[in-house]
Amino acid sequence: MANVKVLVVDDSAAMRALFCDILDNAKGVSVCGTAKNADEAREQLDKLKPDVLTLDVEMPGMSGMEFLDEVMTTRPMPVIMLSSITQAGTGTARRALELGAVHCFPKPLHTSREEFDATVRQLGDIVIKAAAGELKPGGDSDGAGEGGARYRSDGRIVALACGAAGIESARQVLAAYDAACPPTIVVFDADADAVENAMRAMRHSLPCQLGDAVDGVSLEPGKVWLAHDATRHVVVEPGEPPRLRLIERDPVNGCRPSADLLFGSLARSGLPALGGLLTGSGTDGVRGLGILAETKGKVFVQRPADYAPRDRYDAVRANGLELADLRQEAIPDWILEQTNAVGQG
């Protein structure tokens, strides 16, 4: 029996090489070609006629999700999505399955010999099943299709403060969101270009609405607003529905937009809220998080990795705040659990 031919599409040369190595080591599988973007992939599909396509979610130009949609419309075939943000059960994974992917496979974070061998066996088996038609478009990926039915926002507003070192944590939270996600504001103390580079592909891959903070926008389930304009602060204005307001004011704690102002406005609004400090330098947000906790808001702080700045974390712990102390991998599930109306009495 001939090997299953796979076309590997990823904008990262290192990831293309890694997955070529993984797939070429899998029994019954061979890589027939690679592409770094949608344009190259389109040409390779016509030329090589692969049996299976592996596709990165985040690529420059046309995103992986957009190209997946095109492939399913113009020449349907088994597509396996590969990304650090397509873990089973995430909103991104569910969106990929809805568009027609047969499976979502996480990029390996470590490449020890044992992990490499395990990935070879697992991904190789998935590719063979996909080529044989055993994995159907939109099929379940280890439970990835089940999450939407188990979550309904209770209306609680989520406000996250993120430094440059916490951008990946913010991405992981948003990747877990589906179309019914809690109303969310993410305020960044980071270079605007770095934020945009990190979030660009997610604008096309998430099932929820993801946009830049604009004065007067409503805070409703299914909407996420990113605040990274260094000329204005963001605050919450109560009402039906609550709205986001952008205000001109001097920096607070050296930051604009300021997490302290955002958290403080949420506390004053009396609205149900959840606030969190992701990893970052400085102490902006620590005081505001304490005020939010005093008004019965649900609050957490990210426990920093060994290499990450500890300023915010140490300041929170020094203040003795009672809050959830979470590692990066635990944050998305905790937020969704705390804001889920399903099962609440």
C-alpha positions, 0 to 999 in steps of 0.5 A: 500500500502506498504511503499517505502523502502529506502537505505541511503548511506552516510559516515557521521554517523550524516548525515545517522542519519539525513536522516533516521529521515527525511525519517522515518517521511515521509508518505509512506516511510521507511528506510530499511538500511544504508551504510557508503561506496560503499562496504557496499551499494553493500551488502545491495542492494543485501540483502535488495532490496530497492525501492530507493537509496539515495547516498552521492556524496562524500565518501572515497574510491569509490565516490558516482558518481563512485558508481552511475555509477556502479549501473546504469550499474549493477542494474539500480534503482531510485537513489537520490543524496544527497550532499552540492554540488549538488544544482540544476543547478550545474555542479555536479548535471548535471553530476549526472543526466547524469549518471542516477540519478533521482534527486539531493537533497541538504543536509539541512544546518539548522535543525530548526523544520520548516525546518526539517518538510519542508524537510520531506515533500519535500524529502518524495514526491521525494522518492515516485515519484521516486519509482513510476517511475514518475522521470526518470533517467537523468530527470531534477532537478529543472532546473539542466539539462538546465545550460550547454546549456546556458554557453560557456566560453569566454576564460577569465582565472579565478584565485582564491586565497584561504586560509584555511577558503575559501576552502568550497567557492572554492568547491562551485565554482567548483561544479557549473562548467560543462564540458565547464567551464572557464580555472581556477587556484585555488591557496591555502594558506592552508595545502596540506593535507586539500586541498586534503581531500576537493577536493578528491571526486570532482576529480571524480564528476565534469564534467570538468577536475580537476587536480594538477598544473603541469608545462606547462599545457594549460589553456583551457576551461574545465580545472581547476588546483589546486596549493597547492605545497608549494615549487613552485609558479605558474604564467601564460605564454601567448601564444596559448594556455596560459600555467601555469608555476611553478617557484622556488622562495622565498615566497612572503608575506610569501606565496608560491605559492603566489596569488600576483605573480599569479595575477601579471603575469595575468595582465602582460600577457594582457590576459582577466582575472577574479581574486578573493580573497576568505576568508583567513588569511594574505594579499597575493593577495591584491596587485596583485588583484589591479594590475589586476583591473588596467589592466581591469581584472574583480575582486571580494573579498569574504565577510567573514562570521561572524566567518571567518578571515577578513584580506584579505577583510579588506585590499582590502576595505582599498585600495579602490579597485573597485570590486564586494563584494560577499557573498559565495553563490553569487560567483559561479553565478557571475563568470559564468555570467562574463565569459559567451560568450552566449548572449555577443554582 
